[in-house]
Amino acid sequence: MTDTQQPAARHVIPRDPFDDISNGAKMKVQQRGLRRAIAMNAVQMAREHGDKGKEPWSQNEADVVMAITELLDKVAGG
């Protein structure tokens, strides 16, 4: 290459520092855990209201927890 030739300009993609990416991921996981805890508390309160508080959880109740969690995720925009 001679002095008059210039290398082609490279397009630089701005990137977030890894710490920012990691903190954002941690926050999303933590928020999802909180939404799941809210769903579990709601189902447990309903179980206690129906005098089933001491019985083992059924698959139907676990499905309700997942449905509530998914709805909360949608509301949260996640």
C-alpha positions in Angstrom: 0.0 0.0 0.0 1.3 3.4 -0.9 1.0 6.6 1.1 -1.9 7.8 -1.1 -4.0 4.7 -0.5 -6.3 4.6 2.6 -7.7 1.5 4.1 -11.5 1.2 3.9 -13.2 2.8 6.9 -14.6 0.1 9.2 -18.1 0.5 10.6 -17.8 0.3 14.4 -20.7 -1.1 16.3 -21.1 0.6 19.8 -21.3 -2.1 22.5 -22.4 -2.0 26.1 -19.7 -2.8 28.6 -20.1 -6.4 29.9 -20.9 -5.1 33.4 -23.9 -3.3 32.1 -25.2 -6.3 30.2 -24.6 -8.5 33.3 -26.4 -6.1 35.6 -29.4 -5.9 33.2 -29.7 -9.6 33.0 -29.5 -10.0 36.8 -32.2 -7.4 37.2 -34.5 -9.1 34.7 -34.0 -12.5 36.5 -34.6 -10.9 39.8 -37.8 -9.2 38.6 -39.0 -12.5 37.1 -38.4 -14.2 40.4 -40.4 -11.5 42.2 -43.3 -12.0 39.8 -43.2 -15.8 40.4 -43.2 -15.2 44.2 -46.3 -13.0 43.8 -48.0 -15.7 41.8 -47.1 -18.3 44.4 -48.4 -16.2 47.2 -51.7 -15.6 45.4 -52.3 -19.3 44.9 -51.3 -20.1 48.4 -53.7 -17.5 49.8 -56.4 -19.0 47.7 -55.5 -22.5 48.9 -55.7 -21.3 52.5 -59.0 -19.6 51.8 -60.3 -23.0 50.6 -58.9 -24.8 53.6 -56.3 -26.6 51.5 -53.3 -24.7 52.9 -51.7 -27.8 54.5 -52.3 -30.2 51.5 -49.6 -30.8 48.9 -49.9 -28.7 45.8 -51.6 -30.2 42.8 -50.4 -30.0 39.1 -53.5 -27.8 38.5 -52.3 -25.3 41.1 -48.8 -25.3 39.7 -50.2 -24.6 36.3 -52.2 -21.6 37.7 -48.9 -20.2 39.2 -47.3 -20.4 35.7 -50.3 -18.8 34.1 -50.2 -15.9 36.6 -46.5 -15.5 36.2 -46.9 -15.4 32.4 -49.6 -12.7 32.7 -47.4 -10.7 35.0 -44.5 -11.0 32.5 -46.8 -9.7 29.8 -47.9 -6.7 31.9 -44.3 -6.0 32.8 -43.3 -6.0 29.2 -40.9 -8.9 29.6 
